[in-house]
Amino acid sequence: MHSAPSRDVDVAIVGGGHNGLVAAAYLARAGYRVAVLERLPHVGGAAVSERPWADMDARVSRYSYLVSLLPRRIVDDLGLGIRLVRRRVSSYTPDPASPDHGLLIDDGDARATAGSFARATGDEREAERFAGFYERLAPLARTVFPTMTERLPRTADMRSAIEDDGLWEAIVQQPLGEHVRASLRTDLARGVVLTDALIGTFASADDASLRQNRCFLYHIIGGGTGDWDVPVGGMGQVSGALRDAALRAGAELVTDAEATAISPDGVVVIGDGERVVHARLVLSGVGEAVLARLLDAAGAGAGNATAAAPEGAQLKVNMLLSRLPRLRDASVDPATAFAGTFHINETMTQLDRAYDDAVAGRLPAPLPAEVYCHSLTDPSILGDGLRASGAQTLTLFGLQVPHRLLAGVDPDARRAELLSAAEASLDAVLAEPIRDVLHVTADGEPCIEARTTLDLERSLGMVGGDIFHGALDWPWADEDDPLDSPARVWGVETAHQRILLCGSSARRGGAVSGIGGHNAAMAALELLSR
């Protein structure tokens, strides 16, 4: 990697996140001259591992942290040496009304799971309903996911392939809340389902926009199963493997190279204009809102930039613990409870109430959150000393925290408020305060950090802290959508023929998938060969 790009290339990729690296690897392997232009001193974007506490040998996936949507095709095509490990336990959800018992869903033990449902919900049949809910979704995942790296299917073709009109209507045409309430009887089980619809997405269960439905779809189709896996070595291993693949293929990776303008004829200005790259095609790995600003800087129209400003809706808290905390539910081993997704204050009622709080400008109380312990599944992210001591990492992901809650307030004070709310929510289900088991640095500082949407915007350039770069799209084309160019066929078009979307703003972008980069590369290969 270096800081002096070639002046003339076939493809300039603005943004060195994981999608940009995927596109670079494919295009360079095809023999094209490719330059990736990254503003930061390193590539990888949000898919990186870092050591937030300098004297602690713990490599934390600071932003994104699990993998589901990365297709096997991309891994195999690019020869990526990454390992993804399945978590043994699906989830544990303490009952907010009585945290001394909870719902443990163990995919490997159906009998134990059924018993847990009965004890936690008081309903002997809720486990059967819950299993049936996901069994019905299985054909949807198996049908949709393989199309994510193919040309866009039409809506009618996708609906026909799924062969379940009732399910299509429930997921694609009606607010998700209706289907969840019709399928499950208890608030606790409904909340476990609904959380997948609200990751980084500000919505209620019955939001007429269906943004929650689209988020839900992306979270249940990964790999054709909907499983979310742990990247061994941390998320940095994923971006590191993609970086190496791009370099092996001959791509230029240029860091400390902030694009400040992009013209529709393929000229990218870097910095104050001291460097300029001329390209046959420009692939935008940045969000559409950022691309619109770069086009405006070159005097071009923003084209198809999203009308609404992107708005993230999450809080990320990273922790290093001296040991796992004890639970108020003494019947569950903490190592089991934290092995999957640990849901806190995420009943359906609580999730919708938190939405109402945020709409009214209040911090949700209690804050809905889910917690995950990477080091239980993959202890390699900890140094030998920390592993031997029993230390563990902990990641908390808070929901219903829209970027608007940081508007017009002191960002440091609001971050502290949000961290306090997250700790209070977690403490409500623990037998001891989380602060009591935080590791401390050599200077006596607790190993805990909070990252707000504003932090994400400032550090990674994601407008509004939106992890999806804007609203997610259905991964198919409407009947009246013109599919008259390679860019449209692959869902990566902009208003300018020589500029393609290759990040999460692409139609099937979102999450650590590489799909946006793959599909932009496929469109680019067709265009460059003409």
N, C-alpha and C positions, 0 to 999 in steps of 0.2 A: 504494500500500500504506500502511496506517496501523495504529494500535494501539487503535482504539475501535470494536468491532464493533456492529452493530445489535442491539437487544435481542431483536427478534422476526424470525425468518427462516423461509423454507420448509425450507432445508437448511443444517445446520451440518456442515462437514467438518473433522474433527480430524486435523491433519497436512497440511502444505503440500508434501509430496513430489510427484514428477511425477504419480503416480496421483491424488492429491487435486486437482491442477490440471486434469487431464483431466476428472474428474468435474465440477468447478466450471464449466469451459467449456461442457460439454454442457448442464448444467442451467440455467445462466444464459442460454444461447442460447435455451432453451425458455421463457424469461420468468419463471423462478422466482427468488426472493430467496435468494442463496447467500452464506454467509460461510465463508471458509477460515481456520482458527485454527492458526497456526504458532508453536511454542515459540521458534524461533531468530529472529535479526534479519532473516533472508532466507528465501525459499522455495526449493524445489528438492531438499531432502533430500540423498540421496547422488548425485544427478545434477547436480553442480555443477563449475565450473572455479574454481580458486583459484591464487594465487601464493604457494606455500609459502616462497619465499625473496624477501623484500620488495624487495631491490634488483635482482632478476633479472626481466626482462620475459618470463616464461614462464608461460602459463596451463595448469596441469596439471589433468586430470580426476582429482581426488584420490581418489575412491572408485570408482564405476562408470566404465567407460571405453570399452566398445564397444556397438554397437546391433545387434540381430538381430530381436527379437520385437515391435518397434513396428509395428503393422499400417498398411498404406497407407491403410486406411479412416479411421483416426484422423487421420493427417496431412492427408488431403484434407478430411474433415469440418470440422476446426478451422482449416484454412488455415495450417498450420504452415510457416513459411519456413525449413526446415532442409535441409541437404544431407548425404547419407550417401554415402561413397566406398568402393568395394570395394578391398581390399588385393590387390596383384598376386600375391603369393606366399602360398600357404596356410601352409606351416610349414617350419622347419628344425630337425632334431634331431641334435645330435652324438651319436655312439656313446659312451656313458659308459665303456666298456672301452677305447676308443681314440679320443679326441676329435679326432684329426687327420683324421678323416673323419666324414661325417654324411649324414643323409637329407634331401634338399631336395625338397619337393613343390610344384611350380609348376603351377598349374591351367591356365596358358596354354601349357605345353610338355609334352605327354604323353611324348614320346620322352626328353627330358632327365630327367623324373621316373622313368621306367622304368630308365634307366641309373643314376640315383642309388640307387634301391631295390636294384639288383643289387650295386652296389659296397658299400653300407652294410650290407646284410643277408646278402650272399652267396647270395641266393636269386633266381634269374632270374624266378620267377613271382610273387613277393610283390607286385609292383606291380599285376599283373592281379587278384590276390585282393583287394587293398586297394580298387581301383576298383570291383570287383564288390560288395564289402561296402556301399559307399555308394550304388551304383546300386540295390541292392535296398531301401535305406532311402528312396529318393526318393518312391515312392508314399505312404509313411507321412507324410512331411513335407507333400506336396501335399494329402493328404486331411485331416490334422488341423488344420493352421494356419488355414484359412479358418473353421473352426468356433469358433475362440477368441473371436470377437466375435459369436457367435450364441448362442441358447439352448443349454443343455447337451444334447449328444446322449447317448443311452444306450450302454452298453458294447457290446451286441450289434449295434447299428446301426453303430458305429464299426468294429468288427471286420469286419463284412460289407462295408463300404465300402472297406476296405484290400485285400480280396481276396487275402490271403496269410496263411493260418492259421499256417504255420510261422514267419513273421516275427513275427506277433502273440505267439505263445507265447515266442519268443526274447527279445522286448523287454518284454513286459507280464507274463509269468507265470514266467519263469525268471531266476535271477541273470545279469546281463549277461556276467559272465566266461565262462560256458559258450559263449555265442554268439561272443564275441571269439576264444576259443581254437579253436573249430571253424572259424572263417572265415579266420584268419591263422596263419602258422607261426612268425613271429619275434617275439621279446620287444620289439624296438624298435617295430615296426609296431603291435603290440597296445597298447603304451603310448600311442602317439599317439591311438588311438581312445579308450582308457579315460579320458584326461584330461577329456574332455567330460562324463564321469559324476561327476566329483569336484570341480567348481568350487563352492567354498563348502559342500561336502557331505562329511561324514566317513563313509566307508564303504570296504569292501574290494570287490574285483571280484565276489566271491561272497556278498556280504551277503544274508542271507535276507529282510531287510526290503524289498529292491528299491529303497531310496532312491536308489541309484546309477543304476538304470534310469530312474527318473522324472527325475532331473537330466539324464541323457543325452538323453531324449526332448525336453526343453525346449531343449536345445542344438543339436538337429539339425533342428528344424522351422521356425525363423524365416524368415518371408517365403516359406515353402513350399520353400526351398532349403537352409536351415541356414547361410547365409553370415552372418558377423559383420562389420559395417561400421564405418568411422571417421566420427564426427560432425565435420564441418568446423567449426572454431572451438572444438572441445572439447565435453564433455558439458554444459557450462553453456549452450551454444546451444540444446540440446534443452529444458532446463527454462525457459530464457528465452523461447523461443517459446511454450511452454505457459502461462507466466505472462502473456505479452502477450495470448494468446487468451482467457484467463479474464477479464482486465481489459477487453478489448474487448467481451466479452459482458455485462459489468456485474457480475461477481462482486466481492465484497469480499475482499481479501487482507489479513488481519490478522496482523502479525508481533509478536514478543515477547508472545505470547498463549498461555501454557502451560495446557492443559486439565488440571485436577486432579481432576475428577469428572464422570461422565456418568450420568444417570439414564435408566431405560428409557422414561420419558415424554418424552424429548427435551430435557432441560435439561442444558446444559454449563456447568460452573463453571470460571472462569478464575482462576488464581493463588490468592490467599487468600480468594476469594469477592467481591472488589471488583467483578467483572464477571460477569454471567450472561447466557447466550444461550438463548432458547427456540426450539426448532425442531420442525417437523412430522416431520422425519427427521434422524437423525444418521448421517453416513458416517464410518467409522473408517479413516483412512489409516495409523494406527499398527499395530504388530503385535498379534496376539491376546493375547499375554502382557501388553502395556501396556494394552490395552482391558480385560482382566480386572481389572487394578489400579484403573483409573478407575471401573469399575462397582462394585467393592468399596468404593471411597471414597464412593460415593453410597448405599451400603447395599443394592446389588442383587447378585444372584448373578452369577458370572462366566459362566454359560451354557456356551457351547461352546468355551471357551478350551482350547488344546491341553494334553493331560495332561503331556507331557514338556516340560521347559524347552527353548526354542530354543537351538541350539548352532551357531555359525559354525565354520568350519574352514579359515581362510585367513589369510595374511599379505600385506599390500600394501606394496610398497616403491616410492617415487617418486624418480626421479633426473633431474638435468640434467647432461649430459655436455659437455665441451669438443669432443669428437668421438666417433665410434663406436669401440669397442675392436677390436683385431685378434683374429682367431680362431686357434685352433690348427690348424683346417682351412684351409690356405692356398688351397685350390681354390675357396673360396666367398667372394665379396665380402661384407663385413659389411653393406653397404647392402641386399644381397639377403637375407641370413640374418635380419636384424632387421625386414624389411619385413612379414613375416607373424608367426605365432606361433613363438617360439623355445623349444623344449622342452629342459629341462635335468634330467637324472637322473629321467626319467619313463618308463622301461621299465615294463612291467606288473609285473615282479618287484619293481622298486624302489618302485612305488606301493603294492603290498601290504605290502612290508616296512616302509615308512614308516607305514602304518596300524598295523601290529603294534607298532612303536616307540611310537607315540602312545598306544595302548591301555595299554601298560605304563608310561605316564607319562614317557617319554623324548622329547626333541626328535628328530624324524627326522634321520638322518644317513646319506647326504646328504639335504638338503631337496629334494624334488621342486618344480619351479617352472617357470613359463613367463613369457617376457619379450616385450614388445611395444614398438615405437617408433612413437608417434603422429605425431611430427614428420616422419618419412619420407614418410608419406602425406599429411599435412596440416601444412605448415610455418607456416600462419597462426597457430598457437598461440605462436610465438616472435616476439619483436620483431625489427625490421630488423637491429639490431646482432648479435644472437645468430645469426640466420640467416646473415648474411654471414660470421660467424666459423667456421661449420661445426658449431655446437652442435646437440645433439639431446636429446630427452627419452627416458627409458627407464622402463618400468613393469615391475616383477616381481611376479608373483602366486604366492605359495607355497601348496602343497596339503598336506593331511593335518596341519593345525595346529589341532586342536580347542580350543575355548575353555577346556576343562578344564585345559589346560597352563598357564593363567595363574592358576589357583586356588591360593591360599595361598602365593604367591610375590611378591617385590617386582616390581611391573609394569614399572618402568623397567629393572631388571636383566634381566628376561625379554625385554623388547623388544630390548635390546642383544644378548642371546644369539641371538634370532631373526634380527636383522639380520646378525650375524656369520655365522650358518649360511647365510643367503641369499647373502651375498657369497662365502663359500667354495664354495658350489654353482656359482655363476656363474663364479668364477675358474677352476674346474676345466676349463672348456672354452674359456677365453680364453688368448691368448698374452701377456697382460699383466694385472696386477690392475686390477679395475674402479676402484679408488681412484685409480689413476694418471690416469684420464681424467674424473674428476668435476670439474665446474665448481666454483669457490669463490666465496663472497660477498665483498663488500668487506671484511668482518671476517675473512676467511680460513677461513670455515666451509665444509666440503664440502656440496654441494647434494644431499643424500640424506636421506630420511625414511622411517621404517617406521611402519605403522599396523596395530596388532594388533586382534583381536576386541574386546578391552577398550577400546581407543581408539574403536572404532566404537560400542560401547555407550554410552560416556560422551559422545561428541560428537553422535551422531545418535539416541540413545535406542533403538537396536536391541538388544533383550535378547540376551545371549550373543554379540553381534557377528554374528548370523545375517542374512546379506544377503537371505534369502528370508522372513524373519519366522517361520520354522518350516518343518516338512517340506513339500516340494512334493507336490501331489496329482496324480493322473491327471486330465487335462482332459476327463473325461466322467463321467456318473452311472451308478452300479451299477443293476442291474435293480430292486433293492428300495429304492433311494433315493427318498423321496417328492419329487415335483416339483409341489407343490400350492400354491405361492405364487410371485410374481415373484422374491423373494429367492432361493428355492431353484432356480428355473428358470435363473437367471443365476449361481448358485454364489457368492452373496455374503451368505448368511444368517447370523444369529446367533440366540441363544436369545430375543432381544427383537425384536418385529416392527418397531419404529421405529428400530432400529440395524442398519446394513448394513456389511459389510466392503468397503473400496474400495482397499485396498493390496495388498501382496504376500501377505497372509494369505488373500485371496480364493482360491477354488479354482484359478483359472487365473492367479493373480498370479505374480510372480517376474521378476527382471531389469528392465531399463528397457524396458517394453513399453506401459504405459498401459492394458493390458487390464483390470486390476483396477478402475481408475477408470472405464473405458468401461462395463463390465458392471454396476457399481454404479449408474451414471447411468441405464442402461437399466431396471434394476429400479425405481429411484426414480421415473422418469417414469411407469411403469405404476402405481405406488402412489399418486403424487400426483394422478394423473388420476381416481382412483376417488372 
